[in-house]
Amino acid sequence: MLACRRSVVRLSSGRKFTSCLDDSSRWRRHSSTGMCLEYSRNGDPEKVVVMKETTLPVPTGNQVLMKMLAAPVNPADINTIQGVYAVQPSLPSIPGNEGVGEVMAVGDECGEILQPGDWVIPRVNAMGTWRTHIVAPHTDLIKVPSNADMVTAATIAVNPGTAYRMLKDFVPMSSGDTVIQNGANSAVGQAVIQIAAALGINTINVVRNRPNIHQLKDYLTRLGATVVVTEEELRKSESVKALPPPRLALNCVSGRSGTEILRQLAHGGVMVTYGGMSRQPVIGPVGSLIFSDVTLRGFWMTRWNKEHFNDSERQQMVDDLFQLAQSGKLKPPDNTLVPFADYIVALKNAMPKEGMLGKKQILLF
Ligand SMILES: NC(=O)c1ccc[n+]([C@@H]2O[C@H](COP(=O)([O-])OP(=O)(O)OC[C@H]3O[C@@H](n4cnc5c(N)ncnc54)[C@H](OP(=O)(O)O)[C@@H]3O)[C@@H](O)[C@H]2O)c1
């Protein structure tokens, strides 16, 4: 049996588990296959995604061999597999845009940059993280703290990154200002609440009504939400009226929900659209445009990352997010850990069928 070096992995729940880490020489002698998910045609993810064995090259030159620890199933992954996302990879393709891995072996040109045992997240978009192992150039990876909570590390780049940028890059916001958002229980929404709270910014959080709405309101309030209202309550809410009018609106739903948060903006406010969960267009009320002179903008993390591939600004964002996480101010989204072999369960639970989404599905390798 192959001996292995053991490392302890932390989970936000406080649980720990021990992962088995082969060292480089053992990898060279013993291990050459891994497992991956793959799809060869667009369609229903439950039907088109299959698990298969892959052969792994030994890392050479500037390459790193990493063992994936955890990777989330995000809406963009689902939409890409369905063929309805704006950008489509050539097929066959391994899905998965983010996740955290542990370095197992490095090529001889990696120097001190990465060492076995380091934790890394993708620097590039669409790395294909739904697989047990990845061989990639070290330049495609970002080193992150290996003592971080594993789910936090697996989910920090896309959604908290989006929240961080939208709070920083569109309207100068300071303590006491207000931001309004819909889809406030989404992973991005939960990150917006927490980052805004850390900055002293008020948040008006709009969610869809549901039978257990009080549980959701309590949960988001505990994260730091100033006000949580349903779409139906928004216009009448006294708690909303008591806050300074929002200068920034963050829209991941569009359709009627987007229109409603746009109506709440202060004079000269900005609405940033970053998602279209309702699959409806953005509709701007004429009054908001003429009398409030609002501005409609869009944000795409993938584009920002490409434009800031190696910039210090990007490293600063990663450092700030991990610092918030390590000080307990940024928790990962409410989640369910799903063993990789049960990926079908994760795909099923990640797709809204009749209404409300559940917890973020995290593939555990
Ligand atoms: N532009 C970017 O760079 C960028 C980056 C990250 C994410 N995104 C986008 O942001 C959105 C949220 O992503 P996430 O990973 O945070 O999502 P998530 O955690 O999976 O949550 C999805 C959210 O969408 C809501 N939702 C689903 N279907 C809906 C519908 N028909 N009408 C209204 N709300 C609906 C859910 O509310 P319920 O609980 O009520 O179902 C939930 O709040 C997605 O559209 C994603 O593609 C964009």
The ligand as a Tripos MOL2 file, in Angstrom:
@<TRIPOS>MOLECULE
LIG
   48    52     1     0     0
SMALL
NO_CHARGES

@<TRIPOS>ATOM
      1 N1        -20.8880   38.7270  -13.0900 N.am      1 LIG1
      2 C1        -20.0450   38.0170  -12.3380 C.2       1 LIG1
      3 O1        -18.8260   38.1670  -12.3990 O.2       1 LIG1
      4 C2        -20.6080   37.0270  -11.3920 C.ar      1 LIG1
      5 C3        -19.8080   36.4410  -10.4070 C.ar      1 LIG1
      6 C4        -20.3900   35.5610   -9.4940 C.ar      1 LIG1
      7 C5        -21.7300   35.2470   -9.6120 C.ar      1 LIG1
      8 N2        -22.4600   35.8000  -10.6240 N.ar      1 LIG1
      9 C6        -23.8930   35.5550  -10.7710 C.3       1 LIG1
     10 O2        -24.5100   35.9180   -9.5610 O.3       1 LIG1
     11 C7        -25.6670   35.1240   -9.3850 C.3       1 LIG1
     12 C8        -25.5830   34.4800   -8.0030 C.3       1 LIG1
     13 O3        -24.5030   33.5550   -7.9840 O.3       1 LIG1
     14 P1        -24.2070   32.7240   -6.6610 P.3       1 LIG1
     15 O4        -23.1620   31.6980   -6.9100 O.co2     1 LIG1
     16 O5        -24.0170   33.6830   -5.5590 O.co2     1 LIG1
     17 O6        -25.6310   32.0130   -6.5350 O.3       1 LIG1
     18 P2        -26.2020   30.9640   -5.5180 P.3       1 LIG1
     19 O7        -25.5020   31.0200   -4.2220 O.co2     1 LIG1
     20 O8        -26.2990   29.6670   -6.2260 O.co2     1 LIG1
     21 O9        -27.6730   31.5740   -5.3050 O.3       1 LIG1
     22 C9        -28.5550   31.8000   -6.3690 C.3       1 LIG1
     23 C10       -29.4590   32.9670   -6.0230 C.3       1 LIG1
     24 O10       -30.3300   33.2090   -7.1220 O.3       1 LIG1
     25 C11       -31.6610   33.2970   -6.6380 C.3       1 LIG1
     26 N3        -32.5630   32.8320   -7.6890 N.ar      1 LIG1
     27 C12       -32.4950   31.6700   -8.3460 C.ar      1 LIG1
     28 N4        -33.4630   31.6070   -9.2920 N.ar      1 LIG1
     29 C13       -34.1410   32.7730   -9.1950 C.ar      1 LIG1
     30 C14       -35.2370   33.3320   -9.8850 C.ar      1 LIG1
     31 N5        -35.8500   32.6660  -10.8780 N.pl3     1 LIG1
     32 N6        -35.6750   34.5360   -9.5290 N.ar      1 LIG1
     33 C15       -35.0760   35.2060   -8.5200 C.ar      1 LIG1
     34 N7        -34.0150   34.7430   -7.8490 N.ar      1 LIG1
     35 C16       -33.5450   33.5380   -8.1790 C.ar      1 LIG1
     36 C17       -31.6790   32.4020   -5.4250 C.3       1 LIG1
     37 O11       -32.7520   32.7810   -4.6150 O.3       1 LIG1
     38 P3        -33.7820   31.7020   -3.9970 P.3       1 LIG1
     39 O12       -33.1680   31.2150   -2.7220 O.co2     1 LIG1
     40 O13       -34.9770   32.5460   -3.7840 O.co2     1 LIG1
     41 O14       -33.9590   30.6070   -5.0060 O.co2     1 LIG1
     42 C18       -30.3270   32.7350   -4.8130 C.3       1 LIG1
     43 O15       -30.4000   33.9430   -4.1000 O.3       1 LIG1
     44 C19       -25.7040   34.1320  -10.5340 C.3       1 LIG1
     45 O16       -26.4910   34.6870  -11.5490 O.3       1 LIG1
     46 C20       -24.2660   34.0950  -10.9850 C.3       1 LIG1
     47 O17       -24.1080   33.6900  -12.3180 O.3       1 LIG1
     48 C21       -21.9340   36.6780  -11.4880 C.ar      1 LIG1
@<TRIPOS>BOND
     1     1     2 1
     2     2     3 2
     3     2     4 1
     4     4     5 ar
     5     4    48 ar
     6     5     6 ar
     7     6     7 ar
     8     7     8 ar
     9     8     9 1
    10     8    48 ar
    11     9    10 1
    12     9    46 1
    13    10    11 1
    14    11    12 1
    15    11    44 1
    16    12    13 1
    17    13    14 1
    18    14    15 2
    19    14    16 1
    20    14    17 1
    21    17    18 1
    22    18    19 2
    23    18    20 1
    24    18    21 1
    25    21    22 1
    26    22    23 1
    27    23    24 1
    28    23    42 1
    29    24    25 1
    30    25    26 1
    31    25    36 1
    32    26    27 ar
    33    26    35 ar
    34    27    28 ar
    35    28    29 ar
    36    29    30 ar
    37    29    35 ar
    38    30    31 1
    39    30    32 ar
    40    32    33 ar
    41    33    34 ar
    42    34    35 ar
    43    36    37 1
    44    36    42 1
    45    37    38 1
    46    38    39 2
    47    38    40 1
    48    38    41 1
    49    42    43 1
    50    44    45 1
    51    44    46 1
    52    46    47 1
@<TRIPOS>SUBSTRUCTURE
     1 LIG1         1 GROUP 0 **** ****
